[in-house]
């Protein structure tokens, strides 16, 4: 092989290597590969968004990201949680209240139609210490198209009398959901529209009182808001999903 041919081959290989390096530098890294936290201010409270990189965690054995594509506050002060797809992975969202407030009345006002979520998507509003000390309001069809999509739960959920399911009928983008947690009872309520102290009966979608033996005691519970995929399954419509909260109150 002549020296000219060898020189030409070396130039081709060198050029190819430079292009390859340039391509690698310009590739956008998956933000969720970072295991980190972000602190957000929503409705006057500090919240912590957490990312777990490529580690699957519960609920549902999902990937969770704290990137601004998954959790953010818009210019109007609304909180957005979004399930996004990056590469071949679906990333879910989770936000935890920084401080514990234990026995209290927690009021969540949504600014999106959770009844329109894909059947594999779960939206959660809850207090949590551990899996046995948890009070939930959840929105999901649990993978079944015509399932009731609202539920109130005091864990353990498998125990008879610890859950109550209902059909969401918000009628508009705003709905309000309440956990009123006291020492001897927990009152749940979901109704149409924004917060009001005494909603009209026709606006109430569902309400339930729990007085069983599994009411959590005061401890270091935190309020958590999350959006995740049931059993880690991709949305059946293959579309990203979002839940918006317009306000959060502790009364």
N, C-alpha and C positions, 0 to 999 in steps of 0.2 A: 504494500500500500504506500503510495507516495506521500511525501511530507505535506503537500498541499491538501490532499484528501484528509489526512489526520488533523491538520489545522482546522479545516472546515467542520469536521465532526466535533472537535472540541468546542468550537464557537457555538454550534447548534446546541450542545449539551449545556454549556454555560448560560446561553440565552434562555433555554427551557427552565433551568434552575432558578434564574432570576424571576421569571414570570411566576413560577410556582410559589416562591417566597412572597412575592407581591400579593398574590391571590390569598395566601394565608393571612397576611397582615390585614387585608381588607375584609376578611370574614368577620361578621358580627358574632361575638361570643354569646352563648346562651346566658342571659342574665341570671337565670335560676340556678346556674352551676355554683353560685356563691352561697355559702351558708352564712346568713347575716340577719340583722334586724333593722327595722326602721321605726321611728316614733312619729305618730301622726296626731294632730289635734282635730277632734271631731266633736261637735256639740259641746265644746268647753271642757272636754276630758282628754287625757293622754291615753293613747292606744299604741300597742306594739304589734307591728306586722312582722311575721317571721318567715324566713325562707330556709328550706332544708336541702337545697341542691338536688342531687340525683338520688337522694334517699327517700324511699316511699314510707309514708307514715299513716297512721289512722287519723281521722276516720277514712275507711274505704281503701287503705293502702294506696294513697295518691301522692303525686308530687305537689308540693306547696311552694309558692314563690312569693316574695315580698317586693318584687319589682314594681315600678310605676305602671306597668302594663296590667298588673293584677290587682293592686290596691292603690287608690288615690282619692284625694279630696278635690272636687272641682271648684271653680271660681265662686259658685253660689253656696259653697259649704256642704254640698252633698257628698256622702261617702259612696264610692264605687268599689265593689268586689267583682272580679271578672275571672272566668276560666278561659285560659288562652292556650293555643297550640303553637309550640315552637319546635321545629323539626318534627320528630315523630312522637313527641311527648305532650300530654295535656297537663297544664299547671293550674292548680287550684289556689284559693285565697283564704287567709285566716287573719283575724284581728282580735287581740286580747286587751281588755281594759287593764291599765297599769296597776290600779289599786283595787282592793277588795272593799265591797260595800255591804256584803251579807244581807241580813233581813232588810228588804226594801221593796219599793214598787218600781219596776223597770219598764220603761215605755219606749218601744221602737216604732218609728213611723217610716214606712217604706215609700219610695218614690218610683217603684217599678212593679210590673205585673208578675208576681211570683207564680201566679196560676198559669202563666205562659211558659214556664221553664220546661226544658226538655225532660222527658220521663226518667232519664238517668242522672239528672242534676238534683242536688240537695242544697237547700238554703237553711241555715241554722241560726237561731237566736237563743242563747242559753247561759246559764250559770254553771260553773264547773270547778270542782275540787279534784275528783277522781271519778272513775267509771261508776262508782256506787253512790256518788253524791253529785247529782247532776239534774238540772231542771231545764227542759227543752221546749221550744216551739220550733217546729220543722216544717218545711215546705218541700214536698216531693211526691212523685207517683211511685217511687221505688221500683222503677224499671217496667211497670205495668201501665199501659196506656190509659185505662179508664179508672185507675185507683183513686180513692180520695186523696187529695194533695195537701191537706193540713193536718197537723197532729200536735197535741199537748202531751208531754211525757214527764213523769218523775221516775228516774232510774231506780231499780232495774226495770227496763221496759217489758221484759218477758213476764213479769209478775202480773197476775190478774188484778185489774182495777187500777193499774199504774199508767194507763194510756187512754187517750180519747182522740178519735180520728173524725175528720169532717171535710166537707168539700169547700174549697175556697171560691168565693164569688165576690171579688172586690169591686167590680163594676167600673173601675177607673184605676189610674196608676197609683193613687195614694191609698194606703191601708195602715191601720195601727194595731199593734200587737203588744199585749201586756202580761208580764209575770209579776204578780203581787205576792211576795214571799214573806210569810210570817212564821212564827214558831210553831203554831198548831194547824196551819192550813196554807194552801197555795191556791190563789185564784188566777185563772187564765182568761184572757179575753182577746178576741180578734174582731175588728169592725172596720167598716168602710170609711175612708176619708182620713184627715189629719186628726191630731189629738184633741179631744174635748173631754171635760171631766165627766159629763153625763151624756154619752151618745144616745141618739134616738134608737128605739128598739128595732126599727126597720133597717138600721145600719149594721146591727150586730150580726156577724157571720157565725160566730160560735163563742161559747163561754163554758167554763168547767171549773169546779172546785174540787180540790184534793185534800183529804184529811186523814190519809192512811199513815202507816208506820214508817214510811221511807222519806219523810220530809227531812232534808239535810239540816244539820245544826249549824250554828254560826261558826265559821272557820275562816280559811283564807281563800274562799271561792273567788273566781273572777268571771266577769261577763265576757263571753266570746261570741263573735259573729263570724260565720264561715260560709263558704260556697265550695262544694266539692262534688265528686262523682261517685255514685252508688257502686260499690264493689270495684272501684277504679275503672269502670267501663266508660268508653268514649261516649259523648252525646250521640243519641240514635240519629239525630239529624246532621251530625258531623259539623255543627256550628258552635262557635264560642258562646258563652252564656254570661249574663251579668245580673247582679242584684244591687239596687241602689237604696240607700237609706237617706232620708231627708233630715231626720233628727233622732236624738236619743236623750231620754230624760230619766233622772232618778228622783222620785217623789216621796 
